[in-house]
Amino acid sequence: MIALTDVTKVYPGGVTALAGVSLSVARGELVAVVGPSGSGKSTMLHMLGTLDRPTAGRVRIDGYDAGALSDARLSALRARRIGFVFQQFHLTAGASALANVADGLLYSGLRPARRRERAADALHRVGLGHRMRHAPHELSGGERQRVAVARAVAGEPSLLLADEPTGALDSASGAGVMALLRELNTAGTTVVIITHDQEIAESLPRQVRMRDGRVVDDSTADRITTGVVR
Amino acid sequence: MTVRTTDARTADVRDAPATIREALRPARLGPADVVRVGAVGLRTRPLRAFLSALGIAIGIAAMVAVVGISSSSRADLDRTLAALGTNLLTVSPGSTLTGGQAQLPSTAEQMVARIDGVRSVSAVGKVAGAKVYRTDRIPKVETNGLAAYAVRTSLRGAIGARLASGVWLNAATARYPAVVLGATAADRLGIGRADRNAQVLVDGTWFTVVGVLEPAPLAPELDTAALVGWSAAEDRLGFDGHATTVYTRSAEARVESVRELLGPTADPEAPSEVQVSRPSDALAAQRAAGQAFTGLLLGLGAVALLVGGVGVANTMVISVLERRAEIGLRRSLGATRGQIRSQFLAESLLLSALGGAGGALLGLAVTVGYAVYQGWPAVVPPWALAGGIAATLLIGGMAGLYPAIRAARLSPTEALATP
């Protein structure tokens, strides 16, 4: 699913965010990328999500060499294969939960009626079937993040990237969102969660620990027993 | 369900079927989706959208109203010209070689009537020194700028004047102290309508007002005149019998040839002392002058439109700055650079199209309102509306282009990093 080979990212100004990272994640895994701030985990998310190109090294996502694709093709890859969940939800104020999720499918090439159907399905899947007509400000933080998760999975991506998904939530709602992500993983989606929270990382089958732009520990042992499900 | 023990990279290559891999092409947004996405900014910030659209609207409204009002005014002049005809020619005495005031021979009228192509002839003669007063109590110096004219009874038909009230002079009343007042004259003398009891003092003699004319566009000098019958003027006011203006109507096709013959015919001895003119030319000149003025006002409207465009550009720049996070989100959802560009371009075009449509309606309303107020036919040329809408689209495109390009160039990670 994911194969990073000696990936280096140096930002203009000489800051090295990733210093030769190699990582492979198989289809169906549930992985935590964990590390303190400044460890390069955000840059890692950008690489995995094809939002940015590496300075050196190779990034393969779902069989595609991200470095070899044009910007338009990378966009198409994101539209069809990758779903994102952000700490700040990034929901459109004033639009209903359904409209927000349907808007996430805008670039998928589906017709508007089909987008709404899929959005409704996704909201049912995250347990918000009863709050589809509510605007974000009428929802709790946990519910908002569920809407964002619904938006990320409505297009049935093979890879779901979550950047501090519980960072803005209290522990109860956070646990709910984590349970939801686990559920989605059980249903077959590869899930990578980027977090600085050790506790959350520990609760996942595989942890990739990062520090100063390098992978310092990868609990691959777990991967053999639990990570590879299908 | 295979347990992968091989290198994940090779496994991944096997995962993706070649057909799918080749189909990796960004989806196109339908026109409805482009408009919907473009409208997001307008929906979330309605007041700002309204104000920046208003700038465009004022510019377009100004231009449409300027073109509309001048077109309406011209349509009115055209209507007047059509009603009055352009075949009226006048003959009046000019100056002598020595600079004195020339006089038309008393035979001028009969001579002119014999020109081939002339259909009708009429004449007026200014009664020298005759002043018009409401009563004999008015000080002599307060003449109101009114003059007395001796007129032929055929005059009204020749100049196409209409009566506001009362009757025109006939063969009988032309011999008696009866007077028809021009529109302005009646107003200045305080006579609202013709009445048996309404009398005015012309050169010391009481005349009964039998009629009041409406303004006569082809003979504006008669608006400030008291018109009395030719023989009444000779008998009672000491009129010398010389016409000061001869009016002729000729066949439309012969107007130019008649015009050339009028001078020598009216005064064969001194053709150069005769002035021939075509009153409808004055109206046509007024039309042309109006057009020049319209050009100037149109330029002012264009400046207003340009300022409106700057307002839209400003709004768009701010919109892009404020919505960096949204741009980042959309990029992560799979929007291409082109789709982000078209989103902001669509927003800018929508904004100015709204302003343009509002402005066109406003301009239309102003034109109709003003035309109705002036009693003109309301005319807004379709090219003005089409041009206005084309101008707004052009302005909107230009105002939105730079912000849209900037939005598209924003890297997704940079956009997402914005709090």
Interface residues (C-beta under 8 A of the other chain):
Chain A: M1 I2 A3 T5 S24 V25 A26 R27 H46 G49 L51 D52 R60 D62 G63 Y64 L69 D71 A72 R73 S75 A76 L77 R78 A79 R80 I82 F84 F86 Q88 H90 T92 A93 G94 D103 G104 L106 Y107 S108 G109 P112 R151 V228 V229 R230
Chain B: M1 T2 V3 R4 D7 A8 R9 A11 D12 V13 R14 D15 A16 R21 L24 R25 P26 A27 R28 L29 A32 D33 V37 V40 R43 T44 A325 E326 G328 L329 R330 R331 S332 L333 G334 A335 T336 R337 G338 Q339 S411 P412 T413 L416 P419
